[in-house]
């Protein structure tokens, strides 16, 4: 056989083999991108083999005529099978724009919109427009790069768990890269998740991707673990951990059910995973050591924990960004601090900033609803801040009048021993709690506290105006609770 004939035979064999290849392998060989018609065809094939009642009823009611699909064969040079499936997709609402828009390779955002609509048709689950709008505004950081017509579909695909994307540590925003053309591997994952919902990513009630592997120690104490929050955030301690009732048999945490524990002892502690149950408890009766106002809707409800997260983040973004040279003229700083502190406290704080030449910089503050718990009559929330003290002249811890500072001592980056209720923190660890060096960036963990007042906002008992954030406690060590089984 001549060389030319051998080459011709090889070409023919390659062409025949490529026809026999499955869809994804053919596309991969053609540049690892996916044409819209091919993607739609695969989705409709999944719809056809689905055994759900919704899918069967839908297909039974869709009638495709020869006239409807032959125009797609003619206009787009499709096979009969693909033309029929395209007609089904359009009638079913899986494709909502012009068929010609799917002739070329499609974006990941458009593909997510297709599988999201197919998912609703197969399983009957719906996603509210409010949820989609929330994720567009608060969860997908790069959605502005996506065409407006494709944003809702991308958000719905995210909500349904089809895509994880990536996120920086402590960020509530994720990068999905929905504006990029979808690759074969991405398409395969979407098809697999459409067939099997167990393959999808899990989301929190406020639509954050959850971590399911390599969890922090004590992960069982939380309702869920947010993927973008590192384990260190969850592994810090809780306010009240020095109380002996944590470990006393019969009354300690973990010894009884939540209701039994609260009825047995005046020590009140509710882990984050118990907050929803706690908020729904009815007043146990007069024998219960806590006053019944704790069990009123205005004092204990599901709204306040969310407010705590928002307020805690705002508070520390400003409380940990101060400069003694400009603080008196910083109107934005002053206006935010007025939400949380009395004018007297603000004036005192400014005074100490100037005395100690304090400059503190913070570039990140983060908190999450999953870390909210209850201790000693107030909701508590863990907060992370990345900060550094650039300039400060600290004084030694000193005793103050008639408070538990006589026992524990208070320490502030601004001035050690200053009264609580301003911008920083209380700690049972005393002088050990913040061993900082000037200019060195710190991972700073605190616990804010507060409860609901008559208006449902956060309040604090040691400020003149009695609003918002209370003092906080810092516990930068890891603990494995003895009552939890290994």
Beta strands, then each sheet from edge to edge (+ up, - down):
strand 1: 269-270
strand 2: 322-323
strand 3: 359-367
strand 4: 373-375
strand 5: 378-391
strand 6: 442-452
strand 7: 458-459
sheet 1: 1+ 4- 5+ 3- 2+
sheet 2: 1+ 4- 5+ 6- 7+
end
